[in-house]
Amino acid sequence: MSARSSSAQRCAITDARSLAALAHEPWATDLWGSGRDEARLTGPRDIYPGCVGLWNDQVFPRVMDRVLRTPEVNTRRAEVCQGLHGRVLEIGFGTGLNLRHYPGEVTEILVVEPSKSAMRLAEPRKAAVPASVEHVGIDGARLDLPDGSVDCVLSTYTLCTIPDGNAALREIHRVLKPDGALHFLEHGRAPTESVRRWQHRLHPVHSRIAGGCHLDRPIDEMITHAGFLIRELETGYGDGPRPFSYLYRGRALPSG
């Protein structure tokens, strides 16, 4: 086994043990929204920075490629992709899991994705769609595109992770045509107080092992503050532990 693969394996084991330790605590049932809040999470164990980097760069994209293509998630992807047309910008392209759900009306797909590993994993999916797919950047908060140059923007499970999500939404607003639309499927801040407390407690650990993901971002508020008018919005808990599964799915229009 190479030193690189051995390091990745140690990283995965460290992360798995950290999560397993949490799962065996008596108060772990709160992850499913039971409402107990007596316990306090003391914080994440220190993880060797190189290991975290290898996990996020090489292992995590492969984990998410599995986790985010369940039947439930695929159904939600198909729903949020309805109505996409023309020139589409996808923020947080990942491994290309949305491509199979793009309507035939889409003629060009521009993608923003920082992970080279994810882009490599996406190659077979890119080859299977009729629309052209072009990698145009790595940072959703700094788009190298002209104003009003895309018909639609698609963001799925992405606004939680971009370091400056508000800046990314402002950039999305800038590059959309006046009659364009933002289609979004995101997880974020839950409405239940006990679940929000757990989102806050789990964030230090979760962010380290999930590529910087934030559990408690108020997605709908962020979108409206960036100058959008939300025309369609569905919210609710999906499958899995509640701190990780409160979903926002909808469509927003640039309001000015």
ZADO-1210 file (C-alpha; in nm, 4 decimals, padded with zeros to 6 digits):
<atoms>
<atom x="00.0000" y="00.0000" z="00.0000" code="MET" pos="1"/>
<atom x="00.1373" y="00.3405" z="-00.0940" code="SER" pos="2"/>
<atom x="00.1961" y="00.6101" z="00.1683" code="ALA" pos="3"/>
<atom x="-00.0764" y="00.8190" z="00.0011" code="ARG" pos="4"/>
<atom x="-00.3444" y="00.5458" z="00.0128" code="SER" pos="5"/>
<atom x="-00.2384" y="00.4498" z="00.3653" code="SER" pos="6"/>
<atom x="-00.2835" y="00.8116" z="00.4755" code="SER" pos="7"/>
<atom x="-00.6311" y="00.8238" z="00.3195" code="ALA" pos="8"/>
<atom x="-00.7275" y="00.5021" z="00.4975" code="GLN" pos="9"/>
<atom x="-00.6078" y="00.6374" z="00.8338" code="ARG" pos="10"/>
<atom x="-00.8057" y="00.9554" z="00.7694" code="CYS" pos="11"/>
<atom x="-01.1245" y="00.7621" z="00.6960" code="ALA" pos="12"/>
<atom x="-01.0754" y="00.5481" z="01.0070" code="ILE" pos="13"/>
<atom x="-01.0192" y="00.8565" z="01.2245" code="THR" pos="14"/>
<atom x="-01.3351" y="01.0210" z="01.0941" code="ASP" pos="15"/>
<atom x="-01.5406" y="00.7041" z="01.1296" code="ALA" pos="16"/>
<atom x="-01.4263" y="00.6558" z="01.4887" code="ARG" pos="17"/>
<atom x="-01.5112" y="01.0174" z="01.5723" code="SER" pos="18"/>
<atom x="-01.8643" y="00.9737" z="01.4409" code="LEU" pos="19"/>
<atom x="-01.9042" y="00.6320" z="01.6025" code="ALA" pos="20"/>
<atom x="-01.8054" y="00.7763" z="01.9395" code="ALA" pos="21"/>
<atom x="-02.0807" y="01.0356" z="01.9056" code="LEU" pos="22"/>
<atom x="-02.3348" y="00.7765" z="01.7989" code="ALA" pos="23"/>
<atom x="-02.2822" y="00.5678" z="02.1151" code="HIS" pos="24"/>
<atom x="-02.3379" y="00.8527" z="02.3568" code="GLU" pos="25"/>
<atom x="-02.6660" y="00.8275" z="02.5524" code="PRO" pos="26"/>
<atom x="-02.7811" y="01.1601" z="02.4093" code="TRP" pos="27"/>
<atom x="-02.7200" y="01.0608" z="02.0468" code="ALA" pos="28"/>
<atom x="-03.0920" y="01.0043" z="01.9909" code="THR" pos="29"/>
<atom x="-03.1229" y="01.3838" z="01.9777" code="ASP" pos="30"/>
<atom x="-02.9791" y="01.3626" z="01.6271" code="LEU" pos="31"/>
<atom x="-03.3255" y="01.2440" z="01.5275" code="TRP" pos="32"/>
<atom x="-03.4954" y="01.5384" z="01.6974" code="GLY" pos="33"/>
<atom x="-03.5908" y="01.3934" z="02.0383" code="SER" pos="34"/>
<atom x="-03.5374" y="01.7325" z="02.2003" code="GLY" pos="35"/>
<atom x="-03.2960" y="01.6459" z="02.4844" code="ARG" pos="36"/>
<atom x="-03.0347" y="01.9166" z="02.5215" code="ASP" pos="37"/>
<atom x="-02.8596" y="01.8473" z="02.8493" code="GLU" pos="38"/>
<atom x="-02.5389" y="01.7179" z="02.6951" code="ALA" pos="39"/>
<atom x="-02.2662" y="01.9375" z="02.5560" code="ARG" pos="40"/>
<atom x="-02.0369" y="01.8477" z="02.2726" code="LEU" pos="41"/>
<atom x="-01.6842" y="01.9345" z="02.3796" code="THR" pos="42"/>
<atom x="-01.5530" y="01.9829" z="02.0268" code="GLY" pos="43"/>
<atom x="-01.3733" y="01.7834" z="01.7584" code="PRO" pos="44"/>
<atom x="-01.0555" y="01.5908" z="01.8204" code="ARG" pos="45"/>
<atom x="-00.7539" y="01.7389" z="01.6503" code="ASP" pos="46"/>
<atom x="-00.7045" y="01.5752" z="01.3139" code="ILE" pos="47"/>
<atom x="-00.3732" y="01.5917" z="01.1296" code="TYR" pos="48"/>
<atom x="-00.4192" y="01.8711" z="00.8689" code="PRO" pos="49"/>
<atom x="-00.2638" y="01.6663" z="00.5892" code="GLY" pos="50"/>
<atom x="-00.5077" y="01.3877" z="00.6579" code="CYS" pos="51"/>
<atom x="-00.8026" y="01.6282" z="00.6434" code="VAL" pos="52"/>
<atom x="-00.6764" y="01.7671" z="00.3139" code="GLY" pos="53"/>
<atom x="-00.6405" y="01.4206" z="00.1621" code="LEU" pos="54"/>
<atom x="-00.9851" y="01.3226" z="00.2900" code="TRP" pos="55"/>
<atom x="-01.1507" y="01.6337" z="00.1410" code="ASN" pos="56"/>
<atom x="-00.9607" y="01.6198" z="-00.1887" code="ASP" pos="57"/>
<atom x="-00.9597" y="01.2471" z="-00.2650" code="GLN" pos="58"/>
<atom x="-01.1960" y="01.0498" z="-00.0422" code="VAL" pos="59"/>
<atom x="-01.4866" y="01.2844" z="00.0295" code="PHE" pos="60"/>
<atom x="-01.5905" y="01.3322" z="-00.3385" code="PRO" pos="61"/>
<atom x="-01.6196" y="00.9555" z="-00.3720" code="ARG" pos="62"/>
<atom x="-01.8204" y="00.9282" z="-00.0511" code="VAL" pos="63"/>
<atom x="-02.0607" y="01.1994" z="-00.1663" code="MET" pos="64"/>
<atom x="-02.0913" y="01.0364" z="-00.5073" code="ASP" pos="65"/>
<atom x="-02.2463" y="00.7404" z="-00.3227" code="ARG" pos="66"/>
<atom x="-02.4403" y="00.9239" z="-00.0531" code="VAL" pos="67"/>
<atom x="-02.6037" y="01.1767" z="-00.2857" code="LEU" pos="68"/>
<atom x="-02.7471" y="00.9351" z="-00.5435" code="ARG" pos="69"/>
<atom x="-03.0031" y="00.7494" z="-00.3354" code="THR" pos="70"/>
<atom x="-03.3539" y="00.7070" z="-00.4839" code="PRO" pos="71"/>
<atom x="-03.4864" y="00.9874" z="-00.2593" code="GLU" pos="72"/>
<atom x="-03.2115" y="01.2301" z="-00.3618" code="VAL" pos="73"/>
<atom x="-03.2470" y="01.1383" z="-00.7296" code="ASN" pos="74"/>
<atom x="-03.6182" y="01.2164" z="-00.7130" code="THR" pos="75"/>
<atom x="-03.5430" y="01.5572" z="-00.5650" code="ARG" pos="76"/>
<atom x="-03.2779" y="01.6228" z="-00.8284" code="ARG" pos="77"/>
<atom x="-03.5247" y="01.5434" z="-01.1057" code="ALA" pos="78"/>
<atom x="-03.7774" y="01.7826" z="-00.9526" code="GLU" pos="79"/>
<atom x="-03.5376" y="02.0746" z="-00.9160" code="VAL" pos="80"/>
<atom x="-03.4064" y="02.0325" z="-01.2714" code="CYS" pos="81"/>
<atom x="-03.7526" y="02.0708" z="-01.4240" code="GLN" pos="82"/>
<atom x="-03.7708" y="02.3882" z="-01.6307" code="GLY" pos="83"/>
<atom x="-03.3990" y="02.4271" z="-01.6933" code="LEU" pos="84"/>
<atom x="-03.3323" y="02.5461" z="-02.0464" code="HIS" pos="85"/>
<atom x="-03.0801" y="02.7124" z="-02.2725" code="GLY" pos="86"/>
<atom x="-02.7463" y="02.8032" z="-02.1197" code="ARG" pos="87"/>
<atom x="-02.7260" y="02.6701" z="-01.7630" code="VAL" pos="88"/>
<atom x="-02.4650" y="02.7439" z="-01.4981" code="LEU" pos="89"/>
<atom x="-02.4306" y="02.4738" z="-01.2332" code="GLU" pos="90"/>
<atom x="-02.2632" y="02.5798" z="-00.9101" code="ILE" pos="91"/>
<atom x="-02.1033" y="02.2916" z="-00.7213" code="GLY" pos="92"/>
<atom x="-02.1119" y="02.0439" z="-01.0090" code="PHE" pos="93"/>
<atom x="-01.9523" y="01.7684" z="-00.8001" code="GLY" pos="94"/>
<atom x="-01.9402" y="01.4349" z="-00.9844" code="THR" pos="95"/>
<atom x="-02.2123" y="01.5309" z="-01.2286" code="GLY" pos="96"/>
<atom x="-02.5034" y="01.3621" z="-01.0530" code="LEU" pos="97"/>
<atom x="-02.7528" y="01.6150" z="-01.1915" code="ASN" pos="98"/>
<atom x="-02.6646" y="01.5566" z="-01.5560" code="LEU" pos="99"/>
<atom x="-02.9052" y="01.2668" z="-01.6088" code="ARG" pos="100"/>
<atom x="-03.1926" y="01.4921" z="-01.4959" code="HIS" pos="101"/>
<atom x="-03.1262" y="01.7855" z="-01.7320" code="TYR" pos="102"/>
<atom x="-03.4166" y="01.8463" z="-01.9718" code="PRO" pos="103"/>
<atom x="-03.3610" y="01.8284" z="-02.3462" code="GLY" pos="104"/>
<atom x="-03.4131" y="02.2054" z="-02.3661" code="GLU" pos="105"/>
<atom x="-03.0695" y="02.2604" z="-02.2113" code="VAL" pos="106"/>
<atom x="-02.8161" y="02.3372" z="-02.4842" code="THR" pos="107"/>
<atom x="-02.5029" y="02.4327" z="-02.2871" code="GLU" pos="108"/>
<atom x="-02.3864" y="02.3552" z="-01.9332" code="ILE" pos="109"/>
<atom x="-02.1234" y="02.5675" z="-01.7585" code="LEU" pos="110"/>
<atom x="-01.9949" y="02.4172" z="-01.4361" code="VAL" pos="111"/>
<atom x="-01.8143" y="02.5513" z="-01.1310" code="VAL" pos="112"/>
<atom x="-01.6358" y="02.2881" z="-00.9239" code="GLU" pos="113"/>
<atom x="-01.3173" y="02.3137" z="-00.7133" code="PRO" pos="114"/>
<atom x="-01.2454" y="01.9400" z="-00.6861" code="SER" pos="115"/>
<atom x="-01.0315" y="01.7844" z="-00.9581" code="LYS" pos="116"/>
<atom x="-01.1205" y="01.4394" z="-00.8255" code="SER" pos="117"/>
<atom x="-01.4910" y="01.5127" z="-00.8608" code="ALA" pos="118"/>
<atom x="-01.4431" y="01.6371" z="-01.2164" code="MET" pos="119"/>
<atom x="-01.2586" y="01.3177" z="-01.3089" code="ARG" pos="120"/>
<atom x="-01.5396" y="01.1070" z="-01.1639" code="LEU" pos="121"/>
<atom x="-01.7883" y="01.3100" z="-01.3702" code="ALA" pos="122"/>
<atom x="-01.6288" y="01.2299" z="-01.7071" code="GLU" pos="123"/>
<atom x="-01.8524" y="00.9303" z="-01.7968" code="PRO" pos="124"/>
<atom x="-02.1648" y="01.1286" z="-01.7080" code="ARG" pos="125"/>
<atom x="-02.0507" y="01.4269" z="-01.9143" code="LYS" pos="126"/>
<atom x="-01.9984" y="01.2009" z="-02.2149" code="ALA" pos="127"/>
<atom x="-02.3531" y="01.0651" z="-02.1842" code="ALA" pos="128"/>
<atom x="-02.5412" y="01.3969" z="-02.2260" code="VAL" pos="129"/>
<atom x="-02.6059" y="01.5751" z="-02.5570" code="PRO" pos="130"/>
<atom x="-02.5405" y="01.9260" z="-02.4234" code="ALA" pos="131"/>
<atom x="-02.1844" y="02.0569" z="-02.4082" code="SER" pos="132"/>
<atom x="-02.0309" y="02.0713" z="-02.0596" code="VAL" pos="133"/>
<atom x="-01.7597" y="02.3288" z="-01.9872" code="GLU" pos="134"/>
<atom x="-01.5674" y="02.3758" z="-01.6611" code="HIS" pos="135"/>
<atom x="-01.5594" y="02.7551" z="-01.6117" code="VAL" pos="136"/>
<atom x="-01.4283" y="02.8016" z="-01.2568" code="GLY" pos="137"/>
<atom x="-01.3621" y="02.6750" z="-00.9080" code="ILE" pos="138"/>
<atom x="-01.5214" y="02.9452" z="-00.6904" code="ASP" pos="139"/>
<atom x="-01.8915" y="03.0260" z="-00.6944" code="GLY" pos="140"/>
<atom x="-01.8216" y="03.3587" z="-00.5253" code="ALA" pos="141"/>
<atom x="-01.6022" y="03.4741" z="-00.8175" code="ARG" pos="142"/>
<atom x="-01.7586" y="03.3882" z="-01.1518" code="LEU" pos="143"/>
<atom x="-01.5618" y="03.4708" z="-01.4646" code="ASP" pos="144"/>
<atom x="-01.8773" y="03.5272" z="-01.6703" code="LEU" pos="145"/>
<atom x="-02.0382" y="03.8422" z="-01.8147" code="PRO" pos="146"/>
<atom x="-02.3444" y="04.0002" z="-01.6589" code="ASP" pos="147"/>
<atom x="-02.6747" y="03.8539" z="-01.7748" code="GLY" pos="148"/>
<atom x="-02.5119" y="03.5701" z="-01.9681" code="SER" pos="149"/>
<atom x="-02.6969" y="03.2558" z="-01.8492" code="VAL" pos="150"/>
<atom x="-03.0601" y="03.1480" z="-01.8693" code="ASP" pos="151"/>
<atom x="-03.0669" y="02.9396" z="-01.5506" code="CYS" pos="152"/>
<atom x="-02.8483" y="02.8590" z="-01.2539" code="VAL" pos="153"/>
<atom x="-02.8639" y="02.5250" z="-01.0715" code="LEU" pos="154"/>
<atom x="-02.7334" y="02.4762" z="-00.7171" code="SER" pos="155"/>
<atom x="-02.7763" y="02.1453" z="-00.5343" code="THR" pos="156"/>
<atom x="-02.6205" y="02.0737" z="-00.1942" code="TYR" pos="157"/>
<atom x="-02.3713" y="02.3539" z="-00.2574" code="THR" pos="158"/>
<atom x="-02.4616" y="02.6770" z="-00.0730" code="LEU" pos="159"/>
<atom x="-02.3847" y="02.4981" z="00.2546" code="CYS" pos="160"/>
<atom x="-02.0204" y="02.4584" z="00.1529" code="THR" pos="161"/>
<atom x="-01.9124" y="02.7715" z="-00.0354" code="ILE" pos="162"/>
<atom x="-01.7140" y="02.9749" z="00.2222" code="PRO" pos="163"/>
<atom x="-01.8942" y="03.2990" z="00.1318" code="ASP" pos="164"/>
<atom x="-02.2382" y="03.1791" z="00.0299" code="GLY" pos="165"/>
<atom x="-02.3806" y="03.5311" z="00.0233" code="ASN" pos="166"/>
<atom x="-02.1163" y="03.6472" z="-00.2246" code="ALA" pos="167"/>
<atom x="-02.1891" y="03.3443" z="-00.4422" code="ALA" pos="168"/>
<atom x="-02.5582" y="03.4313" z="-00.4527" code="LEU" pos="169"/>
<atom x="-02.4771" y="03.7889" z="-00.5507" code="ARG" pos="170"/>
<atom x="-02.2618" y="03.6563" z="-00.8338" code="GLU" pos="171"/>
<atom x="-02.5414" y="03.4226" z="-00.9434" code="ILE" pos="172"/>
<atom x="-02.7777" y="03.7202" z="-00.9493" code="HIS" pos="173"/>
<atom x="-02.5271" y="03.9134" z="-01.1613" code="ARG" pos="174"/>
<atom x="-02.4772" y="03.6496" z="-01.4316" code="VAL" pos="175"/>
<atom x="-02.8459" y="03.5545" z="-01.4675" code="LEU" pos="176"/>
<atom x="-03.0490" y="03.7104" z="-01.7461" code="LYS" pos="177"/>
<atom x="-03.3312" y="03.9357" z="-01.6203" code="PRO" pos="178"/>
<atom x="-03.5845" y="03.6649" z="-01.7066" code="ASP" pos="179"/>
<atom x="-03.3632" y="03.3826" z="-01.5761" code="GLY" pos="180"/>
<atom x="-03.4124" y="03.1624" z="-01.2708" code="ALA" pos="181"/>
<atom x="-03.2142" y="03.0054" z="-00.9883" code="LEU" pos="182"/>
<atom x="-03.3131" y="02.6443" z="-00.9222" code="HIS" pos="183"/>
<atom x="-03.1957" y="02.5260" z="-00.5804" code="PHE" pos="184"/>
<atom x="-03.1955" y="02.2134" z="-00.3659" code="LEU" pos="185"/>
<atom x="-03.0082" y="02.2702" z="-00.0415" code="GLU" pos="186"/>
<atom x="-02.9949" y="02.1591" z="00.3196" code="HIS" pos="187"/>
<atom x="-02.9710" y="02.4110" z="00.5998" code="GLY" pos="188"/>
<atom x="-03.1058" y="02.5600" z="00.9180" code="ARG" pos="189"/>
<atom x="-03.3945" y="02.3663" z="01.0678" code="ALA" pos="190"/>
<atom x="-03.7038" y="02.5340" z="01.2154" code="PRO" pos="191"/>
<atom x="-03.7033" y="02.3164" z="01.5271" code="THR" pos="192"/>
<atom x="-03.5094" y="02.4767" z="01.8129" code="GLU" pos="193"/>
<atom x="-03.3685" y="02.1522" z="01.9540" code="SER" pos="194"/>
<atom x="-03.2465" y="02.0488" z="01.6065" code="VAL" pos="195"/>
<atom x="-03.0869" y="02.3912" z="01.5520" code="ARG" pos="196"/>
<atom x="-02.8957" y="02.3491" z="01.8777" code="ARG" pos="197"/>
<atom x="-02.7576" y="02.0198" z="01.7499" code="TRP" pos="198"/>
<atom x="-02.6666" y="02.1746" z="01.4176" code="GLN" pos="199"/>
<atom x="-02.4620" y="02.4319" z="01.6061" code="HIS" pos="200"/>
<atom x="-02.2956" y="02.1696" z="01.8291" code="ARG" pos="201"/>
<atom x="-02.2079" y="01.9337" z="01.5465" code="LEU" pos="202"/>
<atom x="-02.0761" y="02.2007" z="01.3125" code="HIS" pos="203"/>
<atom x="-01.7087" y="02.1980" z="01.4267" code="PRO" pos="204"/>
<atom x="-01.6742" y="01.8232" z="01.3649" code="VAL" pos="205"/>
<atom x="-01.8977" y="01.8056" z="01.0612" code="HIS" pos="206"/>
<atom x="-01.7309" y="02.0950" z="00.8831" code="SER" pos="207"/>
<atom x="-01.3867" y="01.9351" z="00.9163" code="ARG" pos="208"/>
<atom x="-01.4909" y="01.6036" z="00.7637" code="ILE" pos="209"/>
<atom x="-01.7497" y="01.7309" z="00.5151" code="ALA" pos="210"/>
<atom x="-01.5534" y="01.9756" z="00.3039" code="GLY" pos="211"/>
<atom x="-01.6446" y="02.2853" z="00.5065" code="GLY" pos="212"/>
<atom x="-02.0194" y="02.2188" z="00.4999" code="CYS" pos="213"/>
<atom x="-02.2369" y="02.4381" z="00.7251" code="HIS" pos="214"/>
<atom x="-02.5388" y="02.2666" z="00.8759" code="LEU" pos="215"/>
<atom x="-02.7319" y="02.5769" z="00.9795" code="ASP" pos="216"/>
<atom x="-02.7322" y="02.8285" z="00.6963" code="ARG" pos="217"/>
<atom x="-03.0759" y="02.9946" z="00.6450" code="PRO" pos="218"/>
<atom x="-03.0972" y="02.9198" z="00.2744" code="ILE" pos="219"/>
<atom x="-03.4226" y="03.1035" z="00.2017" code="ASP" pos="220"/>
<atom x="-03.3068" y="03.4182" z="00.3801" code="GLU" pos="221"/>
<atom x="-02.9725" y="03.4125" z="00.2000" code="MET" pos="222"/>
<atom x="-03.1440" y="03.3887" z="-00.1365" code="ILE" pos="223"/>
<atom x="-03.3820" y="03.6781" z="-00.0729" code="THR" pos="224"/>
<atom x="-03.1043" y="03.8964" z="00.0738" code="HIS" pos="225"/>
<atom x="-02.9105" y="03.8522" z="-00.2512" code="ALA" pos="226"/>
<atom x="-03.1903" y="04.0204" z="-00.4439" code="GLY" pos="227"/>
<atom x="-03.4024" y="03.7235" z="-00.5487" code="PHE" pos="228"/>
<atom x="-03.7751" y="03.6741" z="-00.5301" code="LEU" pos="229"/>
<atom x="-03.8562" y="03.3145" z="-00.4318" code="ILE" pos="230"/>
<atom x="-04.1446" y="03.1966" z="-00.6493" code="ARG" pos="231"/>
<atom x="-04.1486" y="02.8321" z="-00.5423" code="GLU" pos="232"/>
<atom x="-04.0312" y="02.6859" z="-00.2123" code="LEU" pos="233"/>
<atom x="-04.0741" y="02.3473" z="-00.0474" code="GLU" pos="234"/>
<atom x="-03.9124" y="02.2727" z="00.2877" code="THR" pos="235"/>
<atom x="-03.9053" y="01.9763" z="00.5235" code="GLY" pos="236"/>
<atom x="-03.6978" y="01.7004" z="00.6751" code="TYR" pos="237"/>
<atom x="-03.5618" y="01.4401" z="00.4393" code="GLY" pos="238"/>
<atom x="-03.4289" y="01.0973" z="00.5250" code="ASP" pos="239"/>
<atom x="-03.1597" y="01.0706" z="00.7904" code="GLY" pos="240"/>
<atom x="-03.0712" y="01.2521" z="01.1120" code="PRO" pos="241"/>
<atom x="-03.2558" y="01.5816" z="01.1401" code="ARG" pos="242"/>
<atom x="-02.9531" y="01.8117" z="01.1887" code="PRO" pos="243"/>
<atom x="-02.8318" y="01.7041" z="00.8454" code="PHE" pos="244"/>
<atom x="-03.1554" y="01.6694" z="00.6525" code="SER" pos="245"/>
<atom x="-03.3692" y="01.9857" z="00.6606" code="TYR" pos="246"/>
<atom x="-03.4158" y="02.0643" z="00.2917" code="LEU" pos="247"/>
<atom x="-03.5021" y="02.3692" z="00.0838" code="TYR" pos="248"/>
<atom x="-03.6105" y="02.3123" z="-00.2766" code="ARG" pos="249"/>
<atom x="-03.7379" y="02.5832" z="-00.5037" code="GLY" pos="250"/>
<atom x="-03.6994" y="02.8420" z="-00.7756" code="ARG" pos="251"/>
<atom x="-03.6070" y="03.2090" z="-00.7407" code="ALA" pos="252"/>
<atom x="-03.6097" y="03.4977" z="-00.9870" code="LEU" pos="253"/>
<atom x="-03.3785" y="03.8018" z="-00.9939" code="PRO" pos="254"/>
<atom x="-03.5902" y="04.0874" z="-00.8618" code="SER" pos="255"/>
<atom x="-03.3896" y="04.3809" z="-00.9851" code="GLY" pos="256"/>
</atoms>
